[in-house]
């Protein structure tokens, strides 16, 4: 089973219109490099964690659904567009995007799928020069920045 650090996993979209919680720990975590996941995220891969549908519930709102293939559907926030869920029809399982978790470090991927579509530069990312946000964002710009993103965790929980 995939390592999970927290007993209670919650998450949601960027604007806060859709929130969810796992009532039991997810049983798997992976990244997928397939072309559908690349297109759905606009990124080189998607990271998912999931388990039985009955162990995950929406606590605010609900995602809009897109049937991305004859076998699967993807859920996303209709207000801000954040990709949130993925599920194969008829399996009784659902996955959420790992970085939509309030604590994206709570679960670590244990498998990669769709590696035939992995972009050629993916394996070299760790060798690129790296900077912290405060090192490249001018201080005068940072002082004007107002985030409209929902905070991790709902208040009062």
Residue pairs with C-beta under 8 A, 6 or more apart in sequence:
1 27
1 28
2 26
2 27
2 28
2 29
2 49
2 107
2 108
2 109
2 110
3 107
3 108
4 25
4 26
4 106
4 107
5 103
5 105
5 106
5 107
6 103
6 106
7 25
8 21
8 22
9 21
9 22
9 25
9 26
9 49
9 101
9 102
9 103
9 106
9 107
10 19
10 20
10 21
10 22
10 59
10 101
10 102
10 153
10 154
10 157
11 19
11 20
11 21
11 96
11 100
11 101
11 102
12 18
12 19
12 20
12 60
12 84
12 100
12 102
12 150
13 19
13 63
13 76
13 77
13 79
13 80
13 82
13 84
13 100
13 150
14 77
14 80
14 82
14 149
14 150
15 77
15 79
15 80
15 82
15 148
15 149
15 150
16 60
16 150
17 60
17 61
17 77
17 78
17 79
17 80
18 58
18 60
18 61
18 62
18 63
18 77
18 79
18 82
18 84
19 58
19 59
19 60
19 61
19 154
20 56
20 57
20 58
20 59
20 84
20 96
21 56
21 57
21 59
22 51
22 55
22 56
23 54
23 55
23 56
23 57
24 51
24 52
24 55
25 51
25 55
26 49
26 50
26 51
26 55
26 95
26 96
26 107
27 50
27 51
27 52
28 49
28 50
28 51
28 95
28 110
28 111
29 47
29 48
29 49
29 50
29 98
29 107
29 108
29 109
29 110
29 111
30 47
30 48
30 109
30 110
30 111
30 112
30 113
31 45
31 46
31 47
31 48
31 109
31 111
31 112
31 113
32 45
32 46
32 48
32 112
32 113
32 114
33 44
33 45
33 112
33 113
33 114
33 115
33 116
33 117
33 118
33 119
33 122
34 113
34 114
34 116
34 117
35 114
35 117
36 68
36 69
36 72
37 45
37 46
37 114
38 44
38 45
38 46
38 117
38 119
40 46
40 68
40 74
40 83
41 83
41 97
44 118
44 119
44 122
45 112
45 114
45 118
45 122
46 83
46 86
46 97
47 97
47 98
47 99
47 109
48 86
48 95
48 96
48 97
48 98
49 95
49 96
49 98
49 101
49 107
50 56
50 86
50 87
50 93
50 94
50 95
50 96
51 93
51 94
52 92
52 93
52 94
53 87
53 92
53 93
53 94
54 92
56 94
56 96
59 154
60 154
61 77
63 75
63 76
63 77
63 78
63 84
63 85
64 75
64 76
64 77
64 78
65 73
65 74
65 75
66 73
66 74
66 75
66 76
67 73
68 74
71 88
71 89
72 86
72 87
72 88
72 89
73 86
73 87
73 89
74 83
74 85
74 86
75 83
75 84
75 85
75 86
75 87
76 82
76 83
76 84
76 85
77 84
82 97
82 100
83 97
83 100
84 96
84 97
84 100
85 94
85 95
85 96
85 97
86 94
86 95
86 97
87 93
87 94
87 95
98 104
98 107
98 109
101 107
102 152
102 153
103 152
112 118
134 142
137 145
